């Protein structure tokens, strides 16, 4: 039996350097669930801002117009203090979820975080 959404988010928070993780409904831009710190943004502000980024990438032909079967799976935004990892759970934006993980720049490891997120997302999506 899987961990469920809360268990998966709690597991993502054990990724070294994880500050906050939000599961977002792509269609509405609303947070489904969240874990971690909310010192700057709450989960709903986080979800809305991250949804804007995902929609902008998917709407850009330069970033999303690829060969059939080569869909955007992840988006990484690098800031001076941290990394934003956005992992999409499906190719079609409507009706799918994505995860936004905020990772501390000094304590985090993008490669490890990507691998752990991919494994845990499989538990949420049943894949």
C-alpha positions, -999 to 999 in steps of 0.1 A, spaced: 0 0 0 13 35 -9 21 63 15 -8 85 3 -4 122 -4 5 134 31 30 105 35 46 113 2 49 150 10 64 142 44 89 119 27 98 147 3 105 169 33 132 144 43 151 152 11 183 170 22 177 208 20 139 206 15 122 237 28 87 234 15 67 211 -8 33 218 -24 11 195 -44 -8 217 -69 -39 211 -91 -28 224 -125 -63 233 -137 -72 255 -108 -38 266 -96 -48 257 -60 -28 238 -34 -40 202 -28 -17 196 1 16 211 15 43 205 40 72 225 54 78 261 61 55 290 52 77 318 63 74 339 31 44 324 12 15 303 23 6 272 3 -20 290 -18 4 318 -29 30 292 -36 6 271 -57 -6 302 -77 29 314 -85 42 280 -94 12 274 -117 20 306 -135 55 293 -142 43 259 -154 17 275 -177 43 299 -191 67 270 -200 40 249 -215 26 278 -235 60 286 -250 67 269 -283 104 273 -277 102 253 -245 74 228 -251 73 222 -289 92 190 -291 89 156 -308 58 136 -300 63 118 -267 89 142 -254 68 161 -229 80 185 -203 84 166 -170 103 190 -148 111 226 -146 140 238 -124 143 275 -114 176 285 -98 176 314 -73 204 329 -52 191 312 -21 175 280 -34 161 259 -62 125 254 -72 118 220 -86 85 217 -104 77 180 -113 46 175 -136 27 142 -132 14 141 -167 17 156 -202 -17 173 -202 -19 203 -179 -57 201 -172 -66 174 -148 -31 167 -136 -11 176 -106 24 189 -101 47 192 -72 67 223 -62 97 215 -40 117 244 -26 153 233 -20 179 252 0 208 261 -23 236 253 3 221 221 18 202 207 -12 213 184 -40 193 188 -72 202 154 -86 192 136 -55 160 156 -51 150 149 -87 154 111 -82 136 110 -48 108 132 -62 103 109 -92 101 78 -70 76 95 -46 55 109 -74 50 74 -87 34 66 -53 10 95 -56 0 88 -92 1 50 -90 28 49 -116 
